[in-house]
Every structure is written in C-alpha cells, then in structure tokens.
C-alpha cells in the first residue's frame, strides 16, 4: 500500500492506494500554503475606481478578447470577456445589470481561477 498527500484547491488530502485503487481518502486538518499567484495588472484604472461587484474567473485559461470597456452600461448576461480554457471558448458574462467600472485583463493574458477579471457598479 502506498500513501500520498494530495492538494486540491488549497485543501490537503491523505490518500492510500493499493493495487491501483484508492483504499481511503481523508482530509488533513491544515491546508498546505502555496505560493501566491501573481495578480494581473489593472487596465489603467484610477485608484478607488473599482466597482462593488467583482467578476471572477471560473477557471484558469487565456483571455481571447475583451468585449466591454470601462464606463459601458451592461445588462445581466451581456458578454464581458471571452476566455479560452481546455481549447473551448467560454463567455464571461455580467452577473447583474450595471456599469463596467474596471476591466482588469487584456487579450492574451493568462488568468488563474478566481482572479478578478472586471468590476461593475
């Protein structure tokens, strides 16, 4: 039997494997601290201009195109960005009606899951 320690989304698990099949999986008490990911540089937003509603990346990927700009009024469901993940294009949409306060990424940027892509007011 082999024992492994696996970290998934910041949670650490102890896994025992015998003959290629997991025998037991248990979450350990303390998550393993990982190195902080570099945040993307904001796109020319003045200090304090960030909106109250954050639009975050649901998965890691690459920004293919930015469809909205700061100051633009958007409705719930309007496409703000297009992100490529696992060779599929994913529309990142406005979660509610509002005005785009900031766009924090540009086309070609690599993004991590949970990164703030834009903010709305």
N, C-alpha and C positions, 0 to 999 in steps of 0.2 A: 504494500500500500504506500502511495506517495501523498505527501501533504503539500499544498500550495497556498500561498497568500495572494489573493487577487483583489485589486482595487477597481471599482466601477463607480463612476460619478462621485468620487470622493469618499465612498463607503468601502471599508475593507472587509473581505470575507475570507474565512479559512475553509479550504476545500480539500477533502480526502478523496483520492481516486484509486480504484482497484480494478485491474483488468480493463482499463479504458472507460469505466463508468463511474460517475460521481457517487460516492457512498454517503457522504454527509457534507452539508454546506451550513456554516454558521457565521453570522456577522460578528466581527470583533467589536469591542467596546469603543475604542478610539480610532477615528478615521486617520489615515496617513496624510500628512500635509504635503501638498505638491507645490511645485514652483508656480508662482502666479503667472498667468498668461498676459502677454503684452496687449494692452488695450489699443484699439485703432485710434488714430489721431482724429479729433473732431474736425469737421469740414468748415473752417473759418466761422465758428460761432463765437460771438462776443460772450464774455463772462456773464453768468446769470441768465442767459437766454434759453437755457434748456427747459423743455416743456415738462408738464407734470405726468404725462402718460408715456411710458417707455415702451418702445417696440423692440423686442429682443429676438435674437437668432434662435430658432427652434432646433437647429442642427449645425454642425460645422460645415463649411463649404467655401465657395468663392463667389463674390458679388459679380454678376454678369452685367447688370445695368441698374441705374437709379432712375425711377420713373417719376419721382416727386421732387420738389425743391422747397427750401425753407420759405415760409410765408404762404404757401399754397393751401387752399381750403380743400379738405378731403372728406369723403363720406365713409361710413363703416363699410369695409370690404374693398375699397379702392386699392389698387396695387401701388405700393411704395417702392419696392425693390424686387429684383429677380436674383435668386441665389441658386447656384449650381451645387448640388450635393449628390454624390453617387451617380454621376452622369445624368441627372434629371434636373430640369429647371423647376424651381419652386417659387411661386409668387408669395412675397411677404406683404400682407395687406394691413390696412388701418383697422385697429380693433374697435374704433368708435369714430363718430363724426368729430371734426376739429380742424385745427390749422397746424401744419407742419412747423415745428419750432426749430428743429435741427435735423440734419442728415449727417450721421457720424462716420459714414463709409463712402467709398467711391468705387467705381467699376474696377475690377481687377484685384480688390483687396481680399485677402484670406481672412475668414472670420471663424470664431470659436462658438460653440453652443453657449447661449446665454449672454452673448455680447450685445450691448445696446447699439442697435443699428440706426434708430431715429427716435425723436421725441415729438409728442403732439401736445398742443394746448387745448 
